Structures are given as structure tokens and as C-alpha cells.
Amino acid sequence: MERRRSFPDVLAGGVFVLIGGAFVVGALGYELGTPLRMGPGAFPALVGAAVITLGLAIVIKGFIAGEVVSFGPIPWRAVAVIVLAVLFFGFTVEGLGFVPTSAVTALLTTLASSRVRLLTAVAVAAGLTVAGTLIFVIGLQLRIPLWGPWLGF
Amino acid sequence: MELLDNLALGFSTAFMIQNVLYCFVGVLLGTAVGVLPGIGPTATVAMLLPITFSFEPVTALIMLAGIYYGAQYGGSTTAILINLPGESSAAVTALDGHEMARQGRAGAALAAAAIGSFIAGTVATVVLAVAAPPLARVALKFGPAEYFSLVLLGLIVSITLARGSTLKALAMIALGVLFGTVGQDIYTGTPRFVFGQRELYGGIDFVSVAVGMFGVAEILRNLENEQTRTAVISKVKNLWPTREDRRRMIAPILRGTGLGAALGVLPGGGHVLASFASYAVEKRVSKRPQEFGRGAIEGVAGPESANNAAAQTSFIPLLTLGLPAHPVMALMVGAFIVHGITPGPNVITDEPALFWGLIASMWIGNVLLVLLNLPLIGVWVRMLRIPYQVLFPMIILFAAIGTYSLEFNAYDVYAIAFFGILGYILIKCGCEPAPLLLGFVLGPLLEENLRRALIISRGDASVFLTRPISAVLLALAVAALVVAVLPAIRRRREVVFTEDE
């Protein structure tokens, strides 16, 4: 086994160090307390430090003897469209109401596939909106208005 | 005789008409989900959790449990028919099961899986009924120090079972614990890491994390390489196994059941380990090891039994200690809490009808599975033809609706996107999502018990070592950690040796 660098290892370690670091910085802003009465910051600071340590270990290991993990392609279009669709849902469901929000979210999501045709996308979105409305609003009586106040009626 | 009384209570609860009905619905949905590739039981239970809020607690839990073991079972159908395991534990079944299907013995393979699962499910239900009450009595004596050590042990044992690097699994657990600290501090009420957003005071919802890491991340993985699924589905005929097949099935089913029942209690995916272990055992004890991988019925019957037995006994730590051993069990904790019940040793005395009803329903569920699966096999095969382009928008939309309906909080929906991307990156880097989820669920328990134990001992940290049960649990945790790291050390040694030569 020759020494090899592993990009995924370094990336994963970096993510751990970054998030752990952010939590430690945040935790130090809260009261740490004493062992007898630990403050709200003590536990996150401890665990955050552990995450940083483990992250650093993964980075170092990634430079010396990394794991072979094939990173593969990233479906940028799917990532962008799905994130957008989910955020759209959260942002508008209260204002636009269940039906318009579901329809747009479903339509956006279908576009994540690079091989989708517009007609199929519209058909799938329409079908899912109807199914969602029937299951969640009519069947399960979720208290979400079908048409929201932003639409003016 | 107490056991019989309890089981009688359980069956009278489980046989109530709405409970049987929702057990059936759960098993049906679970099987459907297990059959469909690309959506696992964790994401499904997370999505369907809100549906059960309006039910009686026992009905809700029976249905969720049904989804869980239904999915375990459905995964094996696709593994056998199209070599596409719907769940990780069914990967072993695909080895010999699909080979049998290609030789035209799909019927026998499916029957072996069904019969094995049923026997294993029955035995494991009895194990659960016998083992749970004494364990719960022991657990009642646990103080905060013991609970802290127990949770720590659970988290560490879950690494030994995870595939891939120990270091990454540890980091994922710690990261999960860290995300669990978001929200108001339990003792002082200080809001932590909320960026001034009132919506985050309640913390990050577990369902968002589960749906993001297991649903969205998985969909992104599947969209990397889009290809039409060419499902060459073999015709299923001769469902009833021959006499020779039946003779060869019995011992593997019994061994698999034993292995599965024991390993299912372990946290972090005991059922995956159980099916792999059973396959290895069968191959070793077989007089015809060369047949394995070429369509040996023992290679289907053993792992399938082990898998199903483990699925049942993974309820033991949940019902007796309140500790989830599997991401789906963590969702069950959520379901318990929504209905105002704290999972743990008190459930058995406070809610006997619920406890025994749930156990009895598992046996009923197993009967339903056999009745459902063998005749309906044609329906499941047809479901495999649903195109992914319809499936994944459905998962995303229903996940968003389901998560939103938990609290009517838009931040829960945003969290799906965040954990979806984070999960996708980390999974691509070779980290497994399950440890993070376990850490997230158990993290708050860890912190609460750590702080409470220290308050009781007046700040003396040695309390974890001076209380005997706690000390034993910690020693076991250290041992588990050593076991997890050892193979890596040994492998490195071998590397060093080969380089020297």
C-alpha cells in the first residue's frame, strides 16, 4: 500500500473541523460554569473540541494514508433545484397555501432529473399536487389552507 | 404464568379492529417501501410520522412498527428478483437469492425468505416478551451516572458495527451530538446556537435530520448516474419449496434466528451485522460451501431469518431503556414522546396495554406479512416499474409536507435542505449517516445525565467510575472502542510487514 492522498478524506475532515470550530466559538460565548454546575456552553464546547480533534485526525490521515473513496460526479442541477424546491416550500406554504406551493415544489423537483421532458414534469407535478391534497389536507385534515392569504382571496 | 397473562392482555389489545387494520396498513406500506429502491424505512417512517399523530398511541406505534419490519421484508423481494437490495441488510440475500431466481427457482427463494422470516419473527417476539420485563426492572435502578455510561456505550458500540473508517464514524457521532445541542438549554433556558431565531428555540427536529440525511442525500446519490432501470424480472412460479429445499432450510433458519435475536439488541444496525454473520456461519458449516454464491437456499434462509429476528429484538433497548438501537427506533422515540409517553423502563408498568399490545402486534404483523407477500408477489413486481422520475419528486414533496405539519415551522423544512446537502457531502466522502442520527438523538440524553450526575456528586467526576454498574458499562465502552480500532491496527501492521520484505 503506497502512501496516497485522499481528497474525500481531507474534505470530510475539513467539514468536521469547520462545523466543530463554529460550535466551539459559539459555545465560548455562553457561560461555561463549573463541573458542579455546568453552564450551557460547557457541553457543546467539549463535544465541539472532540469534533475538531477527530476532524484534524481525518485530515492528517487523508494526507498520509487516505481511504480510497471514489468521489464521483456531482449532479449540480439536481442539488440546486432540490434545495430551491425545499426552501420554496418552507418559505411560501403559509402565504401561498397548500395547492400552489405543492405544485411549484413538485414541478421544480421533477426538473432535477436531466432527462425529464416538460410535459412529463407538468403531469407528474399535477398528479402529486392532487395526491398530496387528497392525502394530507382532505384525508389527514392538516390545518394548512389550500389557498393562502398572499393570493388575496 | 405472568407472561401468559401479559400476552393475553397484549393480544386482546392487538386484536382490536383498528389495531389490526393499521398493523395491516403499516406492513403493506412498509413492504411497498422496501420494494421500491431509493427510499429506505427511515425516510418513510419520518414522512409518515405526522399521519399517526391523530391515532391512539398504541395504534400509532403498531403501525410504525409494521412499516419497519415490513420494509425489512420487502427489501428481500427486490434483492431476489432483480438483484437490487432495497435495504442494506438485504444485500446478503441478493448473493444467493438472485442466483436462484436466475436458475428459475425464484419461487423457492421467496418462500425460503418468507418462511424463515416468519419463524424468526415468532421466536424473536417471544424473546422480546421474556427478556424485556427483567431488563426494565434492572433499568429502573439506573441513576444519571449509569444512564450516561449506558448512552456512551451505546454510541460507541454503534461504531463497531458501522462500515468504513472508525475515525469517521466517531466524528459523525460527535457531530450528531453537537447538532443535538441546538435550542434552549434544559437547565438554564439559555438559547444556544439559534442565531436569534425564535423558531430554533425548540431545537432542530429529528425528522428533518432523518429526511435530509436518508431521503434527500440518497436521491442526490441516485441522480448522479441516471440510467433506465432495466428490470429483467424473472417469472415467479413453484412458490412451494421442494422436500429437499425444506430439509435444507430448517437448520439455517434456526441458527439465523438465534444469531439475529442476539445481535439485534446491539445499537447501530445489528440487523445488517446479523445477516452478514449468518451468511458467514452457513457457509462455514455447510458441507457444500462451493454452492454459496451459486444459488444455495441456505444462503437465503439463514440471513433472512437473522435479519427479521434482529428487527424484532432491536425493540428491546427501546422499550426497556429508552435507547434507540436503529434510526427507525429513534423515530419511534419521537412517536412515543408526541403521545406523551417517555420511552424507557416505566412504559411496561405505566402502559402495560401499549407495551404488550405492541409486542403481540409484531407477531400478528408477521402473519400478515406471509399472507400478504406470497400471494401479492405480482403486485410488488409491478411496482418496480414505477419510474424514478415520478418517485423522487413524490419523496421530496411528501417529506416537505410531512415535516412542515409536525410543528408548522418553516425552519424544520429549511433544515431538510441543510442536512440533505451536508449528508450528501459526507456520504460522498465515505461517512455513514446512521451514527450521526444516533448521536443527534442520544446527545441530549448524554448531556442531561452528565450534568445531573455531576450535580448529585457535587462536581466529582469520579462518580462514573466508583458506581459499579457505571464502571462496568464504561469498561465495556472502552473494550468496544478497542475492538473497533483493532482491525485497523492489525491491517496497518500487515502493511508494514509486507513493505519490509
Interface residues (C-beta under 8 A of the other chain):
Chain A: M1 P8 D9 L11 A12 G13 V15 F16 I19 G20 F23 G26 A27 Y30 E31 T34 P35 L36 R37 M38 G39 P40 G41 F43 P44 V47 G48 A50 V51 L54 G55 A57 I58 K61 A65 E67 V69 F71 G72 P73 I74 P75 A78 V79 I82 V83 A85 V86 L87 F89 G90 F91 V93 E94 S102 T105 A106 T109 T110 A112 S113 S114 R115 V116 T120 V124 A125 G127 L128 A131 G132 F136 L140 Q141 L142 R143 I144
Chain B: P50 I51 S54 G164 S165 L167 K168 L170 A171 A174 L175 V177 L178 T181 D185 Y187 T188 T190 R192 F193 V216 I219 L220 L223 E224 N225 E226 Y388 Q389 V390 F392 P393 M394 I396 L397 F398 A400 I401 G402 Y404 S405 F408 A410 Y411 D412 V413 Y414 I416 A417 G420 I421 L422 Y424 I425 L426 K428 C429 G430 C431 G443 E447 L450 R451 L454 I455 R458 G459 A461 R492 V495 E499
